Amino acid sequence: MSLARLATGQTGCAPGATEEPIVLVPLYPEQLGGMPTPRTGEMLCGGTGADVLDGRLRFIAPETGQDVTEFHVKGARHTLEIAQIIGAQCAYLKAGSPSCDRDGVTGELLRRAGIEVIRVP
């Protein structure tokens, strides 16, 4: 995923929305939360990132049976903190990831904070 800040502070993160330079900051939320790379294969099934953040859904690594929810939540919080520090206006998130998706844990937390989330295939 990448956080983006428009160099002049203008708004509008969609491609072509501005001719101003965009500063991208690449991040890997799960790694920020303490997971190794590559991470385990858990997916969001039967819920959304909102369910995880609100305590209604847990992530269980299929390879080990370990509860890895806190890695995702902690990584999302660290990502939000970085986004706020740099003044990010939007985030480009990888579709299908349990964290880096508009409906994932990080995507949901960023949206709750008012940061525009753009899903990248």
C-alpha positions in Angstrom: 0.0 0.0 0.0 1.0 3.6 -0.3 -0.1 6.7 1.5 -0.2 9.8 -0.6 0.1 13.5 0.1 -0.3 16.1 -2.5 2.7 18.4 -2.5 0.6 21.6 -2.3 -2.0 20.3 0.1 -4.7 20.3 -2.5 -7.3 17.6 -2.4 -8.3 15.0 -5.0 -6.3 11.8 -5.1 -8.0 10.1 -8.1 -5.8 9.7 -11.1 -6.0 12.9 -13.2 -7.7 14.9 -10.3 -4.7 17.2 -10.0 -1.6 18.1 -11.9 0.2 18.7 -8.6 3.0 16.3 -7.6 1.9 13.5 -5.3 4.3 12.2 -2.7 3.9 8.4 -2.1 5.0 6.6 1.1 5.1 2.8 0.7 4.1 0.8 3.7 3.3 -2.8 4.7 0.8 -2.5 7.7 1.1 -6.2 8.7 4.9 -5.8 8.9 4.5 -2.6 11.0 2.3 -4.7 13.3 5.1 -7.3 13.8 4.3 -9.9 11.2 7.0 -11.5 9.1 7.2 -11.2 5.4 5.7 -13.1 3.8 2.8 -13.2 6.2 0.5 -16.1 7.0 -2.5 -16.7 4.7 -5.4 -15.4 6.7 -8.2 -13.6 4.7 -11.3 -11.6 5.6 -14.1 -14.2 5.3 -17.6 -13.5 6.6 -16.8 -9.9 7.7 -14.9 -6.7 7.1 -12.2 -4.7 8.7 -14.9 -2.8 10.7 -15.8 -6.2 12.3 -12.2 -6.7 13.3 -11.7 -3.2 14.7 -15.0 -3.5 16.6 -14.1 -6.9 18.1 -16.6 -9.0 16.2 -14.1 -10.9 14.0 -10.7 -12.4 14.7 -7.9 -13.5 12.2 -6.7 -17.0 12.6 -3.6 -18.0 10.6 -4.6 -21.2 8.7 -1.0 -22.5 8.7 -0.6 -22.4 12.5 -4.0 -21.8 14.1 -2.5 -18.8 15.8 -4.7 -15.7 16.4 -3.0 -12.9 14.5 -5.6 -10.3 14.9 -3.5 -8.0 17.0 -0.8 -7.8 14.3 -3.3 -6.5 11.8 -4.9 -4.0 14.2 -1.5 -2.7 15.5 -0.2 -2.4 11.9 -3.3 -0.4 11.0 -2.8 1.9 14.0 0.9 2.5 13.1 -0.2 3.2 9.5 -2.7 5.8 10.6 -0.2 7.4 12.8 2.3 7.7 9.9 -0.6 9.0 7.7 -1.4 11.7 10.2 2.3 12.7 10.6 2.8 13.2 6.9 -0.6 14.7 6.3 -1.8 12.0 3.9 -5.0 12.7 2.1 -5.5 9.3 0.5 -4.2 5.8 0.5 -3.8 3.4 -2.4 -4.5 -0.1 -1.0 -4.1 -3.5 -2.6 -7.5 -5.2 -3.3 -8.1 -8.5 -1.6 -5.8 -8.1 1.4 -7.2 -8.4 4.9 -5.4 -5.2 5.9 -4.6 -3.4 2.6 -8.0 -3.2 1.1 -10.8 -0.6 1.3 -12.7 -3.1 3.4 -9.7 -4.4 5.3 -8.5 -3.4 8.8 -6.2 -0.7 7.6 -8.5 0.6 5.0 -11.4 0.9 7.5 -9.2 2.7 10.1 -8.0 5.2 7.5 -11.5 5.8 6.3 -12.7 6.4 9.9 -10.0 9.0 10.2 -11.2 10.8 7.0 -8.5 9.6 4.6 -9.7 8.7 1.2 -9.0 5.0 0.3 -8.5 4.0 -3.3 -8.5 0.2 -4.1 -5.8 -0.9 -6.5 -6.3 -4.2 -8.3 
